[in-house]
Amino acid sequence: LERFPDERFGKAEKLLFEAIRQGKSVNFDKATPKRIIDIKASLLEWLCTSSEVKEKVKSKGISISGIRVKGNLNLKNAHIPFPLQFHNSIFDNINLQRSHLLSLDMRGSTVQSFDGWRMNVNRSLLLCLGFKAKKTVRLMEARIGGHLNLHAGEFTILNMNKIRVKFNAYLRKGFIASESVNLKGAKIGGQLDCSGATFTTLNLQNADIGESLFLNNGFS
């Protein structure tokens, strides 16, 4: 924290820093169930990109639950070689353009907007199980080396033009897109499962689905 001489950090941020240094997860949902814990976006940016942190973070990576991130989170062009988990948390705008991640799990979290244009994820990307985006999610030309899991996520505009997913893409039961979903020119190596999902418009023009396409079990 001495890297931020002009900042004042609270007990929660100091606890977070120490837990990450020890390779532990931090669940503020359980620790402080009756109040929201604010964490500065600048601190998260440093934790995700600092060479000092990369040396100390264990293979478990950064795992946080139950926070509100103050300010826009800018990880554009970042190279993050460890897993990121942000569960049941609140974000403003997230910029991951042209970033390189090992994995990202944001289940249950809420964002204003999410910009993942040309992002690369070595493993899986999870925006699912209660994830909510109030504005546009951009995943155009993104590269996902594992699964893309949007199961039971809530979206408005979801632009995945020319996305590449090595295995399966899950947009299934509980998935809602109130405006549009664009998968034009997408290439999905495995299944595209939209069973039980709710769409306003779905564009699959020139999409290449390696295995099965599921549009059943209440798909609308």
C-alpha positions as CSV (number, residue, x, y, z in Angstrom):
1,L,0.0,0.0,0.0
2,E,3.0,2.3,0.3
3,R,2.8,2.5,-3.5
4,F,-0.2,4.9,-3.0
5,P,1.2,7.6,-0.8
6,D,-1.6,10.0,-1.6
7,E,-4.4,7.5,-0.9
8,R,-6.1,6.6,2.3
9,F,-7.1,3.0,2.6
10,G,-9.6,1.5,5.0
11,K,-9.4,-1.6,7.0
12,A,-11.1,-3.7,4.3
13,E,-8.6,-2.7,1.7
14,K,-5.7,-3.5,3.9
15,L,-7.3,-6.9,4.8
16,L,-7.7,-7.5,1.1
17,F,-4.1,-6.7,0.3
18,E,-2.8,-9.0,3.1
19,A,-5.1,-11.9,2.1
20,I,-3.9,-11.7,-1.5
21,R,-0.3,-11.6,-0.4
22,Q,-0.9,-14.8,1.5
23,G,-2.8,-16.4,-1.5
24,K,-6.1,-16.5,0.4
25,S,-9.7,-15.6,-0.8
26,V,-11.6,-12.8,0.8
27,N,-15.4,-13.2,1.3
28,F,-16.8,-9.9,2.6
29,D,-20.3,-11.4,2.1
30,K,-19.7,-13.5,5.2
31,A,-17.4,-11.2,7.1
32,T,-19.7,-8.1,6.9
33,P,-23.1,-9.4,5.7
34,K,-25.0,-6.2,6.6
35,R,-22.9,-3.6,4.8
36,I,-21.2,-3.1,1.4
37,I,-17.4,-2.9,1.4
38,D,-15.9,-0.3,-0.9
39,I,-12.6,-1.0,-2.7
40,K,-10.9,1.6,-4.9
41,A,-10.6,0.6,-8.6
42,S,-7.0,1.9,-8.6
43,L,-6.0,-0.7,-5.9
44,L,-7.5,-3.5,-7.9
45,E,-5.7,-2.4,-11.0
46,W,-2.4,-2.4,-9.2
47,L,-3.1,-5.8,-7.6
48,C,-3.9,-7.2,-11.1
49,T,-0.9,-5.8,-12.9
50,S,2.0,-5.1,-10.5
51,S,5.1,-7.3,-11.1
52,E,5.5,-7.4,-7.3
53,V,2.1,-8.9,-6.8
54,K,2.6,-11.4,-9.6
55,E,5.5,-12.8,-7.7
56,K,3.5,-13.2,-4.4
57,V,0.1,-14.3,-5.6
58,K,-0.3,-18.0,-5.4
59,S,-1.8,-20.2,-8.2
60,K,-5.3,-19.5,-6.7
61,G,-5.0,-15.9,-7.9
62,I,-7.2,-13.1,-6.7
63,S,-10.6,-14.2,-5.2
64,I,-12.9,-11.6,-3.8
65,S,-16.6,-11.6,-2.9
66,G,-19.1,-9.0,-1.7
67,I,-17.4,-5.7,-2.6
68,R,-18.3,-2.5,-4.4
69,V,-15.6,-1.1,-6.7
70,K,-15.3,2.6,-6.6
71,G,-14.5,4.1,-10.0
72,N,-14.0,2.5,-13.5
73,L,-11.8,-0.5,-13.6
74,N,-9.3,-0.1,-16.4
75,L,-7.3,-3.3,-17.3
76,K,-6.9,-2.5,-21.0
77,N,-3.9,-4.3,-22.5
78,A,-3.2,-6.0,-19.1
79,H,-1.4,-9.3,-18.9
80,I,-2.7,-11.2,-15.8
81,P,-1.2,-14.7,-15.4
82,F,-3.3,-15.8,-12.5
83,P,-7.1,-16.5,-12.0
84,L,-9.5,-13.7,-11.2
85,Q,-12.7,-14.2,-9.3
86,F,-15.0,-11.4,-8.4
87,H,-18.2,-12.9,-7.0
88,N,-21.4,-11.1,-5.9
89,S,-19.8,-7.7,-6.3
90,I,-20.7,-4.3,-7.8
91,F,-18.7,-2.5,-10.5
92,D,-19.0,0.6,-12.6
93,N,-17.5,0.2,-16.1
94,I,-14.9,-2.5,-16.8
95,N,-12.4,-2.1,-19.7
96,L,-10.6,-5.3,-20.7
97,Q,-9.8,-4.4,-24.3
98,R,-6.9,-6.5,-25.7
99,S,-6.2,-7.9,-22.2
100,H,-4.6,-11.4,-21.7
101,L,-6.1,-13.3,-18.8
102,L,-5.7,-16.8,-17.4
103,S,-9.4,-16.9,-16.4
104,L,-12.2,-14.6,-15.2
105,D,-15.1,-15.6,-13.0
106,M,-17.7,-12.9,-12.2
107,R,-20.7,-14.9,-11.2
108,G,-23.3,-13.0,-9.3
109,S,-21.7,-9.6,-9.9
110,T,-23.3,-6.4,-11.4
111,V,-21.5,-4.1,-13.9
112,Q,-22.6,-1.0,-15.7
113,S,-20.7,-2.0,-18.9
114,F,-18.1,-4.6,-19.8
115,D,-15.7,-4.0,-22.7
116,G,-13.8,-7.1,-23.7
117,W,-13.0,-6.3,-27.3
118,R,-10.2,-8.6,-28.5
119,M,-9.5,-9.9,-25.0
120,N,-7.8,-13.3,-24.7
121,V,-8.7,-15.7,-21.9
122,N,-6.6,-18.8,-21.7
123,R,-9.2,-20.8,-19.8
124,S,-12.9,-19.9,-19.2
125,L,-14.9,-16.7,-19.0
126,L,-17.8,-16.8,-16.6
127,L,-20.4,-14.0,-16.6
128,C,-23.1,-16.2,-15.1
129,L,-25.4,-17.2,-12.2
130,G,-26.8,-13.8,-11.4
131,F,-24.3,-11.7,-13.3
132,K,-26.0,-8.6,-14.5
133,A,-24.9,-6.0,-17.1
134,K,-27.0,-2.8,-17.1
135,K,-25.4,-1.5,-20.3
136,T,-23.5,-3.0,-23.3
137,V,-21.2,-6.1,-23.0
138,R,-18.7,-6.1,-25.8
139,L,-16.9,-9.4,-26.6
140,M,-16.1,-8.7,-30.3
141,E,-13.2,-10.8,-31.6
142,A,-12.5,-12.1,-28.1
143,R,-10.6,-15.4,-27.8
144,I,-11.8,-17.9,-25.1
145,G,-9.5,-20.9,-24.6
146,G,-12.0,-22.8,-22.5
147,H,-15.8,-22.4,-22.1
148,L,-17.9,-19.2,-22.3
149,N,-20.5,-19.4,-19.5
150,L,-23.3,-16.9,-19.5
151,H,-25.8,-19.2,-17.9
152,A,-28.5,-17.3,-15.9
153,G,-26.9,-14.0,-16.7
154,E,-28.9,-10.8,-17.4
155,F,-27.8,-8.6,-20.3
156,T,-29.2,-5.7,-22.4
157,I,-26.9,-5.6,-25.5
158,L,-24.4,-8.4,-25.9
159,N,-22.1,-8.0,-28.9
160,M,-20.0,-11.1,-29.6
161,N,-19.3,-10.5,-33.3
162,K,-16.5,-12.8,-34.4
163,I,-15.8,-14.3,-31.0
164,R,-13.8,-17.5,-30.8
165,V,-14.6,-20.1,-28.1
166,K,-12.6,-23.3,-28.0
167,F,-15.2,-25.4,-26.3
168,N,-18.8,-24.8,-25.3
169,A,-20.8,-21.5,-25.0
170,Y,-23.7,-21.6,-22.5
171,L,-26.5,-19.1,-22.9
172,R,-29.1,-21.3,-21.3
173,K,-32.0,-21.3,-18.8
174,G,-32.1,-18.0,-16.9
175,F,-30.1,-16.2,-19.6
176,I,-31.9,-13.0,-20.5
177,A,-31.0,-10.3,-23.1
178,S,-33.5,-7.5,-23.1
179,E,-32.3,-6.0,-26.4
180,S,-29.9,-7.9,-28.7
181,V,-27.4,-10.7,-28.9
182,N,-24.9,-10.6,-31.8
183,L,-23.0,-13.8,-32.6
184,K,-22.4,-12.9,-36.3
185,G,-19.3,-14.6,-37.6
186,A,-18.7,-16.4,-34.2
187,K,-16.7,-19.7,-34.1
188,I,-17.6,-22.0,-31.3
189,G,-15.7,-25.3,-31.2
190,G,-18.2,-27.2,-29.1
191,Q,-21.9,-26.7,-28.3
192,L,-23.9,-23.5,-28.3
193,D,-26.6,-24.1,-25.7
194,C,-29.4,-21.6,-25.6
195,S,-32.0,-23.9,-24.1
196,G,-34.5,-22.1,-21.9
197,A,-33.0,-18.6,-22.7
198,T,-34.9,-15.5,-23.5
199,F,-33.9,-13.3,-26.4
200,T,-35.3,-10.2,-28.1
201,T,-33.1,-10.6,-31.2
202,L,-30.4,-13.2,-31.8
203,N,-28.0,-12.9,-34.8
204,L,-26.3,-16.1,-35.8
205,Q,-25.4,-15.1,-39.3
206,N,-22.3,-16.9,-40.6
207,A,-21.7,-18.4,-37.1
208,D,-19.7,-21.7,-37.1
209,I,-20.9,-24.1,-34.4
210,G,-18.6,-27.1,-34.1
211,E,-21.1,-29.4,-32.4
212,S,-24.8,-29.0,-31.5
213,L,-27.0,-25.9,-31.3
214,F,-29.7,-26.2,-28.6
215,L,-32.8,-23.9,-28.9
216,N,-35.3,-25.9,-26.8
217,N,-36.7,-26.2,-23.3
218,G,-38.6,-22.9,-23.3
219,F,-36.2,-21.0,-25.6
220,S,-37.9,-17.8,-26.7
